[in-house]
Amino acid sequence: MLYFKNIKKKLFNYIAVLFLIVSNISSPQVVKSAGANVTVKNRIPYSFQVTDKDGHMVWGAETEHIYADGEIAFCVQPGILITEGSSYTRSNFSHSELRKIEHIAYVGWQLSSKTDEDYLATQFMIWEALGATINNTSYSGYTSKKAQIQDKVDSLFKKKPSFNGIEENIKIGESITLTDTNKVFSNYSLTSKSEGITISKSGNKLTITASSNAPENATVKFQAIKAECVGTSILFSSSTSQDVVSFKVGDPVTITINLNVEKYGSLKITKQDEDGTVVPNTSFKVSKNSDMTSPIGTYTTGADGTVTVNDLLPQKYYVQETAVPSHLVLDSTIREVTVEANQTTNYTARNNWVKGKVQLRKIDPDSGKQVAGATYAIYNDKGQELERLVTTATGFVESGYLRFGQYTVREVIAPSGYILNKTSYPVTITSNEQKITVTGEDERQTGRLELTKEDSVTGLSAQGEATLKGAVYDLRAKENILDPADQSVKYAKGALVATLTTDANAKASISNLYLGKYTLQEKTPSTGYTLDPTTYDISIDYAGQSVEVVTKNKRSRNVSRRRHSLSSRCLIMVPVKQINLQA
């Protein structure tokens, strides 16, 4: 027994059943109305027997493709035929199984090869979703096809890609690849993406790349349902003809991938000296190129010794120092740094101070010999003693490194046999590895011997025809007299150092005697006097020493009585001289 929608259709449906069995339609049948067109064409040569949800049996020798307003449509009233001349109206299709039927229609037809078998299998499954039962059909592949369609429906509509809704971080210029472990992403198509984002899709893998113009918060959206298949399913209904539906999918099945685009990073440059003290006013050039061409800028450290370069794309950069304060050594080495997105990369440059040395030389001004044993002190600009240096046997000594700045050099201990030179010498270190030579001259400690010859009776007045002028004395070394410059023997013991002859004032003198012990003895008396046999010891022990020697001579017997006996007195004076230093 057949199912009829209403009384008007009762007689028609008896005829319809007969038509389903024996019809042999050779051309498309079109049902026209002012509102809609429903067309059937392209016979599908498979027979079937169906029981609808109310238990009414419907059978047919074949069926056809249905089109509504030019789009594929499906029967939702098994057993009711489409009749010529029927009027159709459009309305939204509503049913408790709407979503299930939409999914079947989409997968069974829209995703198929659109063969007769695809259409018939989809129609059968729609009838079944509406409550009907397919009792038998000459389409032997239906069971297998139905299973394939159902698997696809379950895969497409019950699962979404595993990366749906995730939030990923991505750096400018870099790519990330996402793999769908649910293995359904191959069914999805791109619907929208943020500016600056490019994608590459291969099967169930998605590769995303961000460029510099991408926003910080970007999105990529896909949907499983073809755009042209998304919408509202439309029911084409008629009181005298079969109801058909042009199915759309109400839910496009979308996924969204949220991207945090790590666009820029910063580079913080810190300048320190070798002590770790921050240094302002130091300039650095920054470039993307290892040869420092096309620099992006030159940046100078502030009062805190730092400068930060912002808005740098994440990549490698090169930093080169271009200017430093005068007290530091410029380091022009090119350094590589890597800037990470949304991070601050720290680079610390440490520079050595400009340093130099002082070279000290001590010279005997008389002989030009190098003098050992001179002690010098070096003072900073605050008067603090930094270092003491003693000249070696070569008369030379070099200081340790002195930092950029002003210093004073002064002798604090004179070498043995020399007078301390108190001159202060200013020294300024202005360039790295600078060497400043200071040459000092110390005066020797010497003495002066003054001899006065007297009459033993009358003193400085000679008697008669005698005279105090012309007395000759030998000055000899009582011990080895040493040169203070190098301790070599200047006069050997007993050697004649000088000969002194009294003048008209009965005086004789000699200067610049080295420190040491001497003897003085008259060699030839002056006219009218006997030879004085006394040997006088003379010791010159320190600079400024004064030694007095008095000798008295007797008048010779063959000289007129008017002459008186003579006495001699010898005075020794040892003045102190200053040592000159020349820088």
C-alpha positions in Angstrom: 0.0 0.0 0.0 1.3 3.4 -0.9 1.8 6.5 1.3 0.0 9.7 0.2 0.6 13.1 1.5 -3.0 14.3 1.1 -6.3 13.4 -0.6 -5.5 15.3 -3.8 -2.5 13.2 -4.3 -4.2 9.8 -3.8 -5.3 9.2 -7.3 -2.1 10.7 -8.6 0.0 8.4 -6.6 -1.6 5.2 -7.9 -0.6 6.4 -11.3 2.8 7.4 -10.0 3.5 3.9 -8.8 2.6 2.5 -12.2 4.8 5.1 -13.8 7.8 4.1 -11.7 7.4 0.6 -12.9 6.9 1.1 -16.6 8.0 4.6 -17.4 10.5 5.1 -20.1 11.0 8.8 -20.2 13.1 10.0 -23.1 13.5 13.7 -22.2 13.8 15.8 -19.0 10.6 16.6 -17.3 10.3 20.2 -16.1 7.9 21.4 -13.5 7.6 25.2 -13.9 6.2 27.8 -11.7 6.6 31.5 -11.3 8.7 30.8 -8.2 10.8 27.7 -8.9 11.8 25.2 -11.5 12.2 21.5 -10.6 13.8 19.3 -13.3 14.4 15.6 -13.5 16.9 14.1 -16.0 19.6 11.6 -16.5 18.0 8.2 -15.7 19.7 6.0 -13.2 19.1 2.4 -14.3 18.8 0.7 -10.9 15.6 -0.7 -9.4 14.8 -0.5 -5.7 12.2 -1.3 -3.1 11.7 1.1 -0.2 9.5 1.0 2.9 8.9 4.5 4.3 8.8 5.5 7.9 5.0 4.8 8.1 5.4 1.2 6.6 4.2 2.0 3.1 6.1 0.2 0.4 7.5 2.0 -2.7 9.3 0.4 -5.6 10.7 1.6 -8.8 12.5 0.3 -11.9 14.8 3.3 -12.1 15.2 6.9 -10.9 16.6 10.2 -12.1 18.7 13.1 -11.0 16.6 16.0 -9.6 17.5 19.7 -10.0 15.8 22.6 -8.3 16.5 26.0 -9.7 19.4 24.4 -11.5 21.0 22.9 -8.4 21.1 19.3 -7.5 18.2 18.2 -5.2 17.0 15.1 -3.6 13.6 13.5 -2.9 12.3 13.7 0.6 9.0 11.9 -0.2 9.7 8.4 -1.4 6.7 7.1 -3.4 5.6 10.5 -4.7 6.4 11.4 -8.3 7.2 14.8 -9.8 4.4 15.7 -12.1 4.4 18.1 -15.0 2.6 21.3 -14.4 2.9 21.3 -10.6 3.5 24.5 -8.9 6.4 24.7 -6.3 7.1 27.1 -3.6 10.4 27.6 -1.7 10.8 27.5 2.1 13.5 26.6 4.6 13.7 22.9 5.1 13.2 21.8 8.7 13.6 18.4 10.1 14.9 16.8 13.3 17.6 15.0 11.3 18.4 18.1 9.2 22.1 18.2 10.1 22.6 14.5 9.5 20.8 14.7 6.1 22.9 17.8 5.1 26.1 16.0 5.9 25.0 12.9 3.9 24.1 15.1 0.9 27.4 17.0 1.1 29.7 14.0 1.4 27.6 11.7 -0.8 27.3 14.1 -3.7 29.4 17.2 -3.4 32.6 15.4 -2.4 32.0 12.5 -4.8 32.8 11.9 -8.5 29.1 12.7 -9.1 28.3 9.4 -10.8 24.8 7.8 -11.0 25.9 5.5 -8.2 27.0 8.4 -6.1 23.6 10.1 -6.5 21.6 6.9 -5.9 23.5 6.0 -2.8 23.1 9.6 -1.4 19.3 9.4 -2.2 19.0 6.1 -0.4 20.8 7.3 2.7 18.7 10.5 2.8 15.5 8.3 2.7 16.9 6.2 5.5 17.7 9.3 7.5 14.1 10.2 7.1 13.0 6.9 8.5 12.6 4.7 5.4 14.2 1.3 4.8 15.9 0.2 1.6 14.6 -3.3 1.2 16.5 -4.2 -1.9 18.1 -2.7 -5.0 19.8 -3.8 -8.1 22.7 -1.5 -7.2 24.9 -4.1 -5.6 27.5 -1.7 -4.5 25.2 0.3 -2.2 26.2 -1.3 1.1 29.9 -0.6 0.4 29.2 2.9 -0.9 27.0 3.7 2.1 29.8 2.6 4.5 32.3 4.9 2.7 30.0 7.9 2.8 29.3 7.3 6.5 33.0 7.0 7.4 33.6 10.2 5.6 30.7 11.9 7.3 32.0 10.8 10.7 35.5 11.9 9.9 34.5 15.3 8.5 31.8 16.3 11.0 32.7 14.5 14.2 36.4 15.4 14.3 38.3 18.6 13.7 42.1 18.9 13.1 44.1 18.5 16.2 45.5 22.0 16.0 42.1 23.7 15.9 42.0 26.7 18.4 45.6 26.5 19.4 47.8 29.5 20.0 51.2 29.4 18.4 54.2 31.8 18.7 55.9 32.6 15.4 58.8 34.8 14.7 59.1 37.2 11.8 60.8 35.4 8.9 60.4 32.0 10.4 58.0 29.2 9.6 56.2 26.7 11.8 54.7 23.4 10.6 51.6 21.9 12.2 50.6 18.3 11.7 47.0 17.1 12.2 47.1 13.9 14.2 43.3 13.5 13.6 44.1 13.2 9.9 41.1 15.3 8.7 42.8 18.5 7.7 43.2 17.5 4.1 39.5 18.2 3.8 39.8 21.8 4.8 40.3 24.9 2.7 41.6 28.3 3.6 39.0 30.9 4.2 41.0 33.8 5.7 44.4 34.8 7.0 45.9 38.0 8.5 48.1 40.2 6.4 51.7 39.2 6.2 50.9 35.5 6.9 51.6 32.9 4.1 50.5 29.3 4.3 51.5 26.1 2.6 49.1 23.1 2.9 50.1 19.5 2.1 47.7 16.7 3.1 47.4 16.9 6.8 50.3 19.3 7.3 50.1 23.1 7.4 53.2 25.4 7.2 52.8 29.0 8.3 55.2 31.8 7.7 55.1 35.3 9.1 56.6 38.4 7.4 57.4 41.8 8.8 54.1 43.3 8.0 52.1 40.7 9.9 50.2 42.0 13.0 51.3 40.9 16.4 48.0 39.0 16.8 47.2 37.1 13.6 44.8 34.4 12.7 44.4 31.7 10.0 41.0 30.2 9.4 39.9 27.1 7.5 36.7 25.4 6.9 35.8 21.9 5.9 32.7 22.7 3.8 33.1 24.2 0.4 32.0 27.9 0.4 29.4 27.3 -2.3 27.9 24.5 -0.3 27.4 26.5 2.9 24.0 27.9 3.6 20.3 27.0 4.2 18.7 23.9 2.8 15.7 24.9 0.7 12.5 22.8 0.4 10.7 22.9 -2.9 7.2 21.8 -2.1 4.0 21.2 -4.1 0.5 20.0 -3.3 0.4 17.9 -6.4 4.0 16.8 -6.8 6.9 15.4 -4.9 8.7 17.6 -2.4 12.5 18.0 -3.1 15.3 19.7 -1.2 18.4 21.5 -2.4 20.7 20.8 0.4 23.3 23.1 1.9 25.4 22.7 5.0 24.4 25.1 7.8 27.6 24.7 9.8 30.7 25.2 7.6 32.9 23.4 10.2 35.5 26.1 10.8 38.8 26.0 12.6 41.0 28.9 13.8 44.7 29.0 14.4 45.8 32.0 16.6 49.3 33.3 16.1 51.4 35.5 18.4 53.7 37.1 15.9 57.0 37.8 17.7 57.9 40.8 15.5 60.7 42.8 17.1 63.4 42.5 19.6 65.9 44.9 21.2 69.6 45.1 21.5 71.0 46.6 24.7 74.6 47.6 24.5 76.5 48.2 27.7 80.0 49.8 27.8 82.4 49.1 30.7 86.1 49.7 31.3 88.4 46.9 32.4 87.3 47.5 36.1 83.6 47.1 35.2 82.9 50.8 35.5 80.2 51.9 33.1 81.4 54.3 30.4 79.1 57.0 28.7 79.7 58.7 25.4 80.9 55.5 23.5 79.5 55.0 20.0 78.6 51.8 18.3 77.6 51.1 14.7 75.0 48.3 14.1 74.6 46.6 10.8 72.9 43.5 9.3 76.1 42.8 7.3 79.3 41.3 8.6 81.4 43.9 6.7 79.4 46.7 8.5 78.1 48.0 5.2 74.7 49.7 5.1 74.5 50.2 8.9 71.1 50.7 10.4 72.5 53.4 12.7 75.2 54.6 15.1 74.2 54.6 18.8 76.0 56.3 21.8 75.9 55.2 25.4 74.3 57.5 27.9 75.2 58.4 31.5 74.5 54.9 32.7 76.9 53.4 30.1 74.1 51.8 28.0 72.1 52.3 24.9 69.2 50.3 23.6 68.3 49.8 20.0 64.6 48.9 19.6 62.4 47.5 16.9 64.9 45.1 15.4 63.7 42.2 13.4 64.8 38.9 14.9 68.0 37.9 13.1 71.8 38.3 13.4 73.4 41.7 13.7 76.9 43.0 13.8 78.2 45.6 16.3 81.4 47.6 15.9 82.7 50.3 18.3 83.5 53.5 16.5 84.4 56.0 19.2 85.4 55.9 22.9 86.4 58.5 25.5 90.1 59.4 25.2 91.1 57.4 28.3 90.1 54.1 26.7 91.6 52.0 23.8 89.2 51.8 20.8 88.3 48.2 20.1 87.1 48.1 16.4 86.5 44.3 16.4 83.2 43.4 14.7 81.1 41.3 17.0 78.1 39.2 16.1 74.9 39.2 18.1 71.5 37.5 17.6 68.3 39.4 18.3 65.3 37.3 19.3 61.7 38.4 18.9 60.1 39.9 22.0 63.4 39.7 23.8 66.2 42.1 24.7 69.6 40.8 23.7 72.4 42.1 26.0 75.9 42.8 24.6 78.6 44.2 26.9 81.7 45.7 25.5 84.8 46.0 27.8 87.7 48.2 26.9 91.2 48.6 28.4 92.4 51.9 29.6 95.0 53.8 27.6 98.3 52.8 29.3 101.9 53.9 29.0 105.2 53.6 30.8 107.9 55.9 32.2 111.5 55.0 31.4 114.0 56.5 33.9 117.7 57.0 33.2 120.3 58.3 35.6 123.5 59.9 34.2 126.6 61.3 35.8 126.8 64.8 34.3 130.6 64.8 34.5 131.5 61.5 33.0 128.2 60.7 31.1 128.2 57.3 32.8 125.0 55.5 33.7 124.4 55.5 37.4 122.8 52.7 39.4 121.0 52.9 42.7 118.9 56.0 42.1 115.4 55.6 43.6 112.5 57.4 42.0 108.8 57.6 43.1 105.8 58.1 40.8 102.8 60.0 42.1 99.3 60.4 40.7 97.5 63.6 40.3 96.3 63.4 43.9 99.8 63.1 45.2 99.6 59.5 46.1 102.7 57.4 45.6 102.1 54.6 43.2 105.4 53.0 42.6 109.1 53.2 43.5 111.8 52.3 41.0 115.6 51.9 41.4 118.0 52.3 38.5 119.9 49.2 37.6 123.6 48.8 36.7 122.8 50.2 33.3 121.3 53.3 34.9 117.9 52.4 33.4 114.6 51.3 34.9 111.1 51.1 33.4 107.8 51.6 35.3 104.8 49.3 35.1 101.8 50.4 33.1 100.3 53.7 34.0 96.8 54.6 33.0 95.8 57.6 31.0 96.4 60.7 33.1 98.9 63.0 34.7 101.8 61.9 37.0 104.8 63.3 38.8 108.2 61.7 38.9 110.7 62.6 41.7 114.0 61.2 43.0 113.6 60.1 46.6 116.9 58.4 47.3 120.2 59.5 45.6 122.7 56.9 44.6 125.7 56.5 46.9 128.2 59.3 46.3 125.6 61.7 44.7 123.5 64.6 45.9 119.7 64.1 45.9 118.0 65.9 43.0 114.7 67.3 44.3 113.3 68.3 40.9 109.7 67.1 40.1 109.0 66.1 36.6 105.4 66.1 35.2 104.5 63.1 33.0 101.2 62.8 31.0 100.1 59.5 29.5 97.9 60.3 26.5 98.2 57.3 24.1 98.3 53.6 24.4 101.7 52.0 24.8 103.3 55.4 25.1 106.8 55.5 26.6 108.1 58.6 28.2 111.8 58.9 29.0 113.0 60.9 32.0 116.8 61.5 32.2 118.1 62.6 35.6 121.5 64.0 36.4 122.8 63.9 40.0 125.8 65.9 41.1 128.6 64.0 42.7 129.4 64.6 46.3 132.8 66.4 46.1 135.0 68.4 48.4 137.3 71.4 48.1 140.7 71.6 49.7 142.2 75.0 50.6 145.8 75.2 51.8 147.2 78.2 53.7 151.0 78.3 54.4 152.2 80.3 57.5 155.4 81.3 59.1 155.8 79.4 62.4 156.5 82.7 64.1 154.9 85.5 62.2 152.0 83.7 60.7 151.1 85.0 57.3 154.0 87.4 57.1 157.3 86.0 55.8 160.5 87.0 57.6 163.3 88.9 55.8 163.8 87.8 52.3 161.9 84.5 52.7 158.5 84.1 51.0 155.4 81.9 51.6 154.7 81.8 47.9 155.8 78.8 45.8 155.6 76.0 48.3 154.7 72.8 46.5 152.5 70.1 48.0 151.5 66.6 46.7 148.0 65.4 47.3 147.8 61.6 47.1 145.1 58.9 47.6 145.4 57.3 51.0 143.0 54.6 49.7 141.5 53.6 46.4 139.3 56.6 45.4 136.2 55.2 43.6 134.1 56.7 40.9 130.5 56.8 42.3 129.0 56.2 38.9 130.2 52.6 38.5 132.6 52.1 41.5 135.6 51.9 39.3 139.0 53.0 40.8 139.5 56.7 40.0 142.8 56.9 41.9 144.7 53.9 43.3 146.1 54.0 46.8 149.2 56.2 46.8 148.5 57.7 43.5 149.2 61.4 43.0 145.8 63.2 42.8 147.1 66.8 42.4 150.0 69.1 43.1 149.2 72.4 44.9 151.5 75.5 44.8 150.9 78.4 47.2 150.2 81.7 45.6 151.3 85.3 46.7 148.7 85.0 49.5 150.3 81.8 50.7 147.2 79.9 49.6 146.5 76.9 47.3 143.3 75.1 46.6 141.7 72.2 44.6 138.0 71.5 44.0 135.9 68.5 43.0 137.6 66.0 45.1 135.9 62.6 45.3 134.8 61.4 48.7 137.6 59.4 50.3 140.8 59.6 52.3 143.9 61.6 51.1 147.4 62.6 52.3 149.0 66.0 51.8 152.7 66.5 52.1 155.0 69.3 51.2 157.3 68.4 48.4 159.2 71.7 47.9 159.4 74.5 50.5 159.1 78.1 49.5 162.2 80.2 49.4 163.7 80.8 52.9 161.9 78.0 54.6 162.9 74.4 55.5 160.8 71.4 54.2 157.9 70.5 56.4 158.2 66.6 56.8 154.7 66.3 58.2 152.2 64.1 56.3 148.7 65.5 56.7 145.6 63.1 56.6 142.7 64.6 54.8 139.2 62.8 54.8 136.4 64.0 52.6 133.4 62.0 53.9 130.2 63.9 52.8 129.1 66.8 50.7 129.5 70.1 52.4 132.2 68.9 54.7 134.9 71.5 55.7 138.4 70.3 56.7 141.1 72.6 58.0 144.8 71.6 57.9 147.5 73.9 59.5 151.2 73.5 58.7 154.0 75.6 60.2 157.4 76.0 58.6 160.6 77.1 60.2 162.9 79.7 58.6 166.0 78.3 56.9 169.3 79.2 58.7 171.0 80.7 55.7 168.3 83.2 55.4 168.5 86.7 56.9 167.3 87.0 60.5 164.7 89.3 59.2 162.9 86.2 58.2 160.7 84.4 60.6 159.8 80.7 60.9 156.7 79.7 58.9 153.7 77.8 59.7 151.2 76.3 57.3 147.5 75.9 57.6 145.3 73.9 55.2 141.6 74.4 54.9 139.3 71.9 53.2 135.7 73.0 52.2 133.2 70.6 50.6 130.2 72.3 49.0 126.9 70.6 48.0 125.7 70.7 44.5 122.3 69.9 43.0 121.6 67.2 40.5 119.7 68.2 37.4 117.2 66.0 35.8 116.0 66.4 32.2 112.8 64.9 31.0 
